[in-house]
Amino acid sequence: MLATWAAGVGLSGAVVAWWQIVGRGFRALSAMVVLLLAVPAAAAGAGAAAWVGCGLMALGLLVRRPEPHAVLSAAAGGALLVAAAIEGGVLPALTGSIFLGGVTGEMLLGHWYLVDPTLPRPALRRIALAGGAGVAADVIALVALGAIPWLGGDAVAGIGYLVLAATSALLMVGVWSALGERGYSGVMSATGLSYLAVLTGAGTAVLGRLLLDPPVLG
């Protein structure tokens, strides 16, 4: 789960760096968030690919130019995606990284917009769109793999999963709508909603993956 999340943040950070709309401060922030998630994943046994991702992202902290940082961040995200796929399957790793990377990337860039209001707003909308699409893709993937049991005690967890997923999707719709409002307050509202979406999104992703192995929940 941590490797999936780190992969998504690394890839979203690579996209933002490639757009060249932020300075080194944001790139460093994004890289540190990746390491905050990736190092515990690697230490918990995510394998050599996770350690490779950590090393690439640490190297990305040292470069000053956006292009090499974007390449290193993308490579780190790719390595962490491989680690996540080995541990939890290719499809959940892919959809989960899009979901969590989009939602978290939106929250990070939204907060940076509050630091630098000259950032182009369309960038926020693109990441919000990726996060919203990621919610839908992740739910469809996990349901197709059998994450919704309706028998026994796990049925309650299944309902809770759907509620969390719906809440995350609605929050991302709210983010998109808020970004359509003119003025500084629109981005402030979108940033606050994206923060909530990170919280519900993490719960959605974790519970959905637990439901792929119902005996875990008893």
Rosetta silent file (secondary structure, phi, psi, omega in degrees, C-alpha in Angstrom):
SEQUENCE: MLATWAAGVGLSGAVVAWWQIVGRGFRALSAMVVLLLAVPAAAAGAGAAAWVGCGLMALGLLVRRPEPHAVLSAAAGGALLVAAAIEGGVLPALTGSIFLGGVTGEMLLGHWYLVDPTLPRPALRRIALAGGAGVAADVIALVALGAIPWLGGDAVAGIGYLVLAATSALLMVGVWSALGERGYSGVMSATGLSYLAVLTGAGTAVLGRLLLDPPVLG
SCORE:     score description
SCORE:     0.000 S_00000001
   1 L     0.000  -46.041  178.854    0.000    0.000    0.000 S_00000001
   2 H   -65.033  -38.141  178.171    2.772    2.447    0.900 S_00000001
   3 H   -65.708  -39.276  177.568    4.690    1.544   -2.259 S_00000001
   4 H   -62.043  -46.428 -179.334    1.560    2.148   -4.346 S_00000001
   5 H   -63.263  -46.215  179.988    0.995    5.531   -2.729 S_00000001
   6 H   -61.863  -39.764  178.508    4.649    6.534   -3.082 S_00000001
   7 H   -60.692  -44.647 -179.846    4.621    5.507   -6.750 S_00000001
   8 H   -62.762  -42.978  179.871    1.593    7.695   -7.423 S_00000001
   9 H   -67.297  -38.758  178.132    3.075   10.733   -5.701 S_00000001
  10 H   -62.513  -42.765 -179.210    6.371   10.230   -7.520 S_00000001
  11 H   -70.377  -39.882  177.815    4.673   10.072  -10.901 S_00000001
  12 H   -67.090  -37.449  176.769    2.423   13.071  -10.235 S_00000001
  13 H   -64.689  -34.775  177.495    5.442   15.014   -9.004 S_00000001
  14 H   -65.022  -41.161  179.505    7.279   14.115  -12.206 S_00000001
  15 H   -63.153  -46.885 -179.376    4.418   15.483  -14.303 S_00000001
  16 H   -63.300  -41.147  178.367    4.300   18.749  -12.365 S_00000001
  17 H   -63.833  -38.644 -179.280    8.079   19.145  -12.585 S_00000001
  18 H   -66.183  -32.682  177.020    7.962   18.514  -16.338 S_00000001
  19 H   -66.275  -20.255  179.354    5.374   21.265  -16.751 S_00000001
  20 L    57.479   45.209  178.038    7.978   23.645  -15.236 S_00000001
  21 L  -107.421   -5.765 -178.584    5.383   25.643  -13.341 S_00000001
  22 L  -125.718  161.860  178.250    6.973   25.236   -9.893 S_00000001
  23 L   -92.585 -170.651 -176.971   10.346   25.960   -8.381 S_00000001
  24 H   -65.906  -28.437 -178.598   12.797   23.756   -6.561 S_00000001
  25 H   -60.715  -46.188  179.004   10.921   24.143   -3.290 S_00000001
  26 H   -67.398  -39.923  179.648    7.860   22.272   -4.511 S_00000001
  27 H   -60.690  -40.122  177.756    9.974   19.621   -6.210 S_00000001
  28 H   -66.130  -40.499  178.701   11.807   19.020   -2.938 S_00000001
  29 H   -60.922  -47.326  179.973    8.507   18.834   -1.042 S_00000001
  30 H   -61.051  -43.453 -179.844    7.107   16.265   -3.470 S_00000001
  31 H   -63.568  -39.452 -179.608   10.290   14.181   -3.303 S_00000001
  32 H   -68.080  -34.762  175.964   10.273   14.200    0.502 S_00000001
  33 H   -65.249  -41.056  176.565    6.658   13.018    0.580 S_00000001
  34 H   -58.650  -47.191 -179.097    7.623   10.155   -1.739 S_00000001
  35 H   -65.800  -34.984  178.463   10.499    9.191    0.563 S_00000001
  36 H   -60.549  -33.030  178.625    8.259    9.460    3.631 S_00000001
  37 H   -90.084  -37.026 -171.804    6.068    6.757    2.100 S_00000001
  38 H   -77.541  -38.576 -177.935    8.680    4.734    0.215 S_00000001
  39 H   -62.806  -47.198  175.525   11.323    4.223    2.905 S_00000001
  40 H   -61.502  -35.201  177.900    8.905    2.524    5.354 S_00000001
  41 H   -62.841  -46.053  179.234    7.577    0.420    2.460 S_00000001
  42 H   -64.985  -41.698 -179.526   11.087   -0.724    1.564 S_00000001
  43 H   -66.000  -27.343 -179.739   12.000   -1.322    5.200 S_00000001
  44 H   -82.913   -1.429  175.518    8.857   -3.422    5.654 S_00000001
  45 H   108.325   25.132  179.771    9.971   -5.796    2.900 S_00000001
  46 H   -73.781   -6.235  172.700    8.733   -4.318   -0.377 S_00000001
  47 L    99.580  179.120 -175.612   11.893   -5.600   -2.045 S_00000001
  48 H   -63.532  -34.285 -179.190   14.844   -4.321   -4.028 S_00000001
  49 H   -61.647  -35.813  178.860   12.675   -2.317   -6.437 S_00000001
  50 H   -67.037  -39.505  177.828   11.415   -0.203   -3.542 S_00000001
  51 H   -67.497  -35.498  175.505   14.967    0.554   -2.420 S_00000001
  52 H   -61.987  -43.319  177.397   15.857    1.501   -5.992 S_00000001
  53 H   -60.462  -41.399  178.082   12.906    3.895   -5.988 S_00000001
  54 H   -61.860  -44.333 -179.298   14.091    5.423   -2.725 S_00000001
  55 H   -63.462  -43.061  179.281   17.585    5.920   -4.125 S_00000001
  56 H   -64.187  -39.213 -178.908   16.340    7.537   -7.323 S_00000001
  57 H   -71.925  -35.701  175.907   14.072    9.886   -5.402 S_00000001
  58 H   -63.633  -38.003  176.615   16.864   10.822   -2.987 S_00000001
  59 H   -65.747  -35.549  177.911   19.013   11.646   -6.008 S_00000001
  60 H   -62.524  -26.752  177.061   16.174   13.773   -7.339 S_00000001
  61 L   -66.124  -24.180 -173.487   16.423   15.914   -4.223 S_00000001
  62 L   -88.511  -20.392 -176.137   19.949   16.905   -5.223 S_00000001
  63 L   -84.198  148.811 -176.664   19.304   18.113   -8.769 S_00000001
  64 L   -99.048  -31.624 -175.717   18.380   21.732   -9.412 S_00000001
  65 L   -83.752  146.123 -175.951   16.922   21.670  -12.899 S_00000001
  66 H   -67.485  -35.699 -175.871   13.302   20.564  -13.441 S_00000001
  67 H   -64.014  -51.994  177.952   13.928   18.218  -16.389 S_00000001
  68 H   -64.231  -32.813  176.632   16.357   15.827  -14.661 S_00000001
  69 H   -63.151  -43.035  179.650   14.224   15.970  -11.517 S_00000001
  70 H   -61.141  -41.581  179.758   11.164   14.967  -13.549 S_00000001
  71 H   -64.477  -45.711 -179.594   13.047   12.042  -15.085 S_00000001
  72 H   -66.192  -39.352  178.682   14.342   10.835  -11.706 S_00000001
  73 H   -65.170  -40.862  177.777   10.930   11.237  -10.078 S_00000001
  74 H   -65.526  -40.696  178.854    9.278    9.273  -12.885 S_00000001
  75 H   -65.105  -40.453  177.140   11.927    6.554  -12.625 S_00000001
  76 H   -63.151  -44.258  177.618   11.453    6.385   -8.864 S_00000001
  77 H   -60.659  -39.846  178.355    7.691    6.153   -9.326 S_00000001
  78 H   -64.197  -43.318  179.049    8.168    3.367  -11.865 S_00000001
  79 H   -63.185  -42.201  179.356   10.431    1.375   -9.539 S_00000001
  80 H   -68.455  -32.116  176.546    7.982    1.762   -6.665 S_00000001
  81 H   -65.793  -39.195  175.768    5.130    0.734   -8.961 S_00000001
  82 H   -61.743  -44.302  179.111    7.028   -2.464   -9.762 S_00000001
  83 H   -61.243  -42.649  179.568    7.486   -3.101   -6.043 S_00000001
  84 H   -65.898  -38.797 -179.448    3.785   -2.533   -5.410 S_00000001
  85 H   -66.374  -38.064  178.774    2.803   -4.811   -8.315 S_00000001
  86 H   -64.446  -39.602 -177.272    4.998   -7.638   -7.005 S_00000001
  87 H   -78.715  -40.145 -170.344    3.424   -7.377   -3.568 S_00000001
  88 H  -127.207    6.296  179.774   -0.219   -6.725   -4.450 S_00000001
  89 L   101.685  149.221 -174.456   -0.811   -7.377   -8.141 S_00000001
  90 H   -66.953  -49.070 -174.691   -0.363   -5.299  -11.277 S_00000001
  91 H   -65.274  -48.623  177.043   -3.900   -3.916  -11.632 S_00000001
  92 H   -61.091  -34.679  178.890   -4.365   -2.757   -7.999 S_00000001
  93 H   -66.110  -42.298 -177.330   -0.901   -1.193   -8.070 S_00000001
  94 H   -68.538  -52.095 -178.342   -1.639    0.701  -11.289 S_00000001
  95 H   -67.668  -36.261  179.211   -5.110    1.985  -10.401 S_00000001
  96 H   -65.750  -37.457  179.640   -4.112    2.705   -6.812 S_00000001
  97 H   -68.470  -37.671  176.690   -1.138    4.801   -7.881 S_00000001
  98 H   -65.162  -45.611 -179.257   -3.316    6.870  -10.228 S_00000001
  99 H   -60.462  -61.011 -174.371   -5.944    7.308   -7.510 S_00000001
 100 H   -71.690  -33.724  177.430   -3.665    8.179   -4.604 S_00000001
 101 H   -66.605  -40.698  178.776   -1.119   10.020   -6.739 S_00000001
 102 H   -66.825  -45.660 -178.333   -3.785   12.240   -8.278 S_00000001
 103 H   -66.407  -45.874 -179.057   -5.510   13.043   -5.008 S_00000001
 104 H   -70.071  -39.794  177.519   -2.272   13.646   -3.092 S_00000001
 105 H   -61.650  -38.532  176.442   -0.685   15.562   -5.968 S_00000001
 106 H   -62.021  -43.782 -179.475   -3.734   17.816   -6.095 S_00000001
 107 H   -64.572  -43.453 -179.217   -3.473   18.510   -2.380 S_00000001
 108 H   -65.315  -47.436 -178.735    0.258   19.279   -2.557 S_00000001
 109 H   -69.047  -34.210  176.256    0.006   21.562   -5.586 S_00000001
 110 H   -61.726  -42.580  176.693   -3.088   23.240   -4.154 S_00000001
 111 H   -65.133  -36.004  179.730   -1.182   24.119   -0.997 S_00000001
 112 H   -69.929  -29.231  175.130    1.695   25.412   -3.107 S_00000001
 113 H   -60.846  -34.742  178.188   -0.749   27.606   -4.995 S_00000001
 114 H   -68.055  -23.494  175.308   -1.445   29.310   -1.663 S_00000001
 115 H   -82.823  -40.217 -177.581    2.289   30.056   -1.513 S_00000001
 116 L  -128.964   88.613 -177.066    2.518   31.138   -5.167 S_00000001
 117 L   -66.141   -4.633  179.046   -0.857   32.374   -6.514 S_00000001
 118 L   -82.655   -3.872  179.428    0.686   32.896   -9.970 S_00000001
 119 L   -61.408  142.963  179.275    0.583   29.151  -10.690 S_00000001
 120 L   -70.153  126.974 -177.511   -1.643   28.270  -13.657 S_00000001
 121 H   -66.125  -31.747  178.563   -4.972   26.933  -12.436 S_00000001
 122 H   -55.617  -29.362  178.577   -5.459   24.478  -15.364 S_00000001
 123 H   -62.577  -41.373  177.472   -2.644   22.366  -13.894 S_00000001
 124 H   -62.932  -39.416 -178.492   -4.698   21.856  -10.747 S_00000001
 125 H   -67.931  -36.356  178.798   -7.733   20.858  -12.800 S_00000001
 126 H   -65.602  -42.644  179.900   -5.753   18.271  -14.761 S_00000001
 127 H   -69.080  -37.651  177.244   -4.464   16.626  -11.613 S_00000001
 128 H   -61.904  -39.975  178.207   -7.941   16.749  -10.057 S_00000001
 129 H   -63.056  -41.608  178.280   -9.297   15.013  -13.158 S_00000001
 130 H   -63.511  -41.903  179.032   -6.637   12.300  -12.835 S_00000001
 131 H   -64.284  -43.537  178.844   -7.491   11.808   -9.170 S_00000001
 132 H   -64.256  -42.728  177.176  -11.212   11.568   -9.847 S_00000001
 133 H   -65.138  -34.661  178.705  -10.690    9.128  -12.710 S_00000001
 134 H   -65.072  -36.899  176.458   -8.345    7.149  -10.475 S_00000001
 135 H   -57.923  -51.612 -178.298  -11.059    6.739   -7.835 S_00000001
 136 H   -61.911  -44.860 -178.231  -13.413    5.214  -10.395 S_00000001
 137 H   -63.807  -40.004 -178.161  -10.703    3.032  -11.960 S_00000001
 138 H   -68.140  -42.585  178.548   -9.541    1.701   -8.593 S_00000001
 139 H   -62.496  -46.256 -179.978  -13.055    0.823   -7.448 S_00000001
 140 H   -60.443  -43.183 -179.149  -13.841   -0.930  -10.735 S_00000001
 141 H   -63.834  -46.418 -176.970  -10.570   -2.876  -10.585 S_00000001
 142 H   -69.871  -37.694  176.694  -11.005   -4.010   -6.983 S_00000001
 143 H   -64.011  -41.440  178.679  -14.657   -4.942   -7.451 S_00000001
 144 H   -63.095  -29.763  179.672  -13.706   -6.965  -10.537 S_00000001
 145 L   -86.366   -2.673  175.418  -11.097   -8.774   -8.431 S_00000001
 146 L   100.042   32.057 -176.309  -13.684   -9.615   -5.762 S_00000001
 147 L   -85.973    2.077 -178.091  -13.357   -6.878   -3.141 S_00000001
 148 L  -117.358   87.857  175.573  -17.091   -6.658   -2.388 S_00000001
 149 L   -85.411  134.208 -179.370  -18.260   -9.594   -0.247 S_00000001
 150 L  -112.085   10.288  178.746  -21.951   -9.468    0.638 S_00000001
 151 L  -114.601  141.360  176.395  -22.045  -12.506    2.909 S_00000001
 152 L    74.655 -165.082 -176.445  -21.160  -12.603    6.589 S_00000001
 153 L   -65.694  -25.519 -178.922  -19.486   -9.908    8.622 S_00000001
 154 H   -69.624  -13.688  177.564  -17.407   -8.682    5.698 S_00000001
 155 H   -62.383  -36.170  177.817  -20.567   -7.328    4.056 S_00000001
 156 H   -62.806  -42.644  178.340  -20.461   -4.416    6.508 S_00000001
 157 H   -65.151  -36.113  178.277  -16.887   -3.692    5.457 S_00000001
 158 H   -63.381  -42.927  177.411  -17.948   -3.867    1.814 S_00000001
 159 H   -64.110  -42.440  177.999  -20.657   -1.284    2.374 S_00000001
 160 H   -60.761  -37.571  177.731  -18.172    0.898    4.251 S_00000001
 161 H   -62.539  -45.933 -179.955  -15.769    0.621    1.344 S_00000001
 162 H   -64.033  -37.544  178.615  -18.378    1.795   -1.138 S_00000001
 163 H   -64.881  -45.112  178.624  -19.339    4.705    1.124 S_00000001
 164 H   -62.616  -42.078 -179.963  -15.705    5.797    1.439 S_00000001
 165 H   -64.145  -43.188  179.102  -15.168    5.473   -2.305 S_00000001
 166 H   -63.809  -39.710  178.365  -18.299    7.496   -3.073 S_00000001
 167 H   -62.925  -43.286  178.699  -17.209   10.169   -0.589 S_00000001
 168 H   -61.490  -42.938  179.538  -13.765   10.384   -2.206 S_00000001
 169 H   -63.726  -43.474  179.840  -15.329   10.718   -5.656 S_00000001
 170 H   -64.403  -37.894  178.096  -17.725   13.433   -4.489 S_00000001
 171 H   -64.124  -38.950  178.528  -14.877   15.340   -2.864 S_00000001
 172 H   -69.847  -32.942  172.779  -12.926   15.303   -6.122 S_00000001
 173 H   -62.946  -40.907  177.152  -16.017   16.564   -7.951 S_00000001
 174 H   -62.681  -38.918  176.904  -16.115   19.331   -5.350 S_00000001
 175 H   -60.470  -47.675  179.878  -12.445   20.105   -6.006 S_00000001
 176 H   -59.681  -44.354 -178.471  -13.138   20.412   -9.743 S_00000001
 177 H   -66.586  -41.748 -179.676  -16.145   22.655   -9.135 S_00000001
 178 H   -62.928  -35.740  179.737  -14.295   24.880   -6.663 S_00000001
 179 H   -68.738  -16.111  175.926  -11.495   25.417   -9.179 S_00000001
 180 L   -79.292  -12.507  178.340  -14.092   26.832  -11.554 S_00000001
 181 L   -80.005  136.276  178.260  -14.736   29.700   -9.150 S_00000001
 182 L   -75.778  153.081  176.285  -12.809   32.862   -9.832 S_00000001
 183 L    96.670  166.449 -176.645  -10.610   34.352   -7.182 S_00000001
 184 H   -63.356  -34.269 -176.121   -8.268   33.092   -4.499 S_00000001
 185 H   -64.401  -28.156  178.982  -11.070   31.575   -2.427 S_00000001
 186 H   -63.293  -43.756  178.943  -11.822   28.996   -5.135 S_00000001
 187 H   -69.974  -37.517  177.264   -8.365   27.455   -4.849 S_00000001
 188 H   -59.755  -44.492  178.810   -8.502   27.635   -1.057 S_00000001
 189 H   -64.264  -44.078  179.806  -11.755   25.673   -1.088 S_00000001
 190 H   -61.667  -39.401 -179.635  -10.390   23.158   -3.592 S_00000001
 191 H   -65.464  -43.008  177.778   -7.275   22.650   -1.471 S_00000001
 192 H   -62.627  -41.998  178.450   -9.325   22.006    1.656 S_00000001
 193 H   -66.513  -36.631  179.460  -11.527   19.509   -0.165 S_00000001
 194 H   -68.551  -31.882  175.573   -8.489   17.749   -1.624 S_00000001
 195 H   -62.786  -44.334  176.736   -7.058   17.385    1.882 S_00000001
 196 H   -63.834  -37.161  179.815  -10.243   15.611    2.942 S_00000001
 197 H   -65.340  -32.350  175.542  -10.066   13.496   -0.219 S_00000001
 198 H   -63.432  -42.525 -179.294   -6.570   12.330    0.764 S_00000001
 199 H   -65.432  -50.108  179.887   -7.933   11.122    4.104 S_00000001
 200 H   -69.970  -32.818  179.090  -10.947    9.330    2.668 S_00000001
 201 H   -65.478  -41.564  177.249   -8.906    8.107   -0.292 S_00000001
 202 H   -61.491  -43.827  177.787   -6.336    6.448    1.949 S_00000001
 203 H   -62.643  -41.382  178.114   -9.126    4.728    3.846 S_00000001
 204 H   -59.642  -49.532 -176.267  -10.773    3.657    0.589 S_00000001
 205 H   -65.365  -42.981 -178.963   -7.573    2.179   -0.824 S_00000001
 206 H   -66.364  -49.298 -177.829   -6.592    0.350    2.358 S_00000001
 207 H   -64.380  -40.233  178.881  -10.032   -1.113    3.046 S_00000001
 208 H   -60.121  -39.530 -179.550  -10.505   -2.134   -0.588 S_00000001
 209 H   -75.942  -29.907  172.677   -7.248   -4.077   -0.562 S_00000001
 210 H   -65.262  -36.027 -178.410   -8.076   -5.737    2.731 S_00000001
 211 L   -71.884  -13.142  173.854  -11.345   -6.886    1.203 S_00000001
 212 L   -70.512  -16.130  177.295   -9.431   -8.703   -1.514 S_00000001
 213 L  -131.831   75.307 -172.609   -8.516  -11.162    1.244 S_00000001
 214 H   -50.338  -34.508  178.984  -11.683  -11.379    3.408 S_00000001
 215 H   -58.550  -21.577  177.110  -10.211  -13.696    6.077 S_00000001
 216 H   -59.696  -36.236 -179.336   -8.026  -10.766    7.114 S_00000001
 217 H   -88.106   -6.109 -179.767  -11.179   -9.065    8.397 S_00000001
 218 L    77.627    0.000    0.000  -12.566  -12.220    9.942 S_00000001
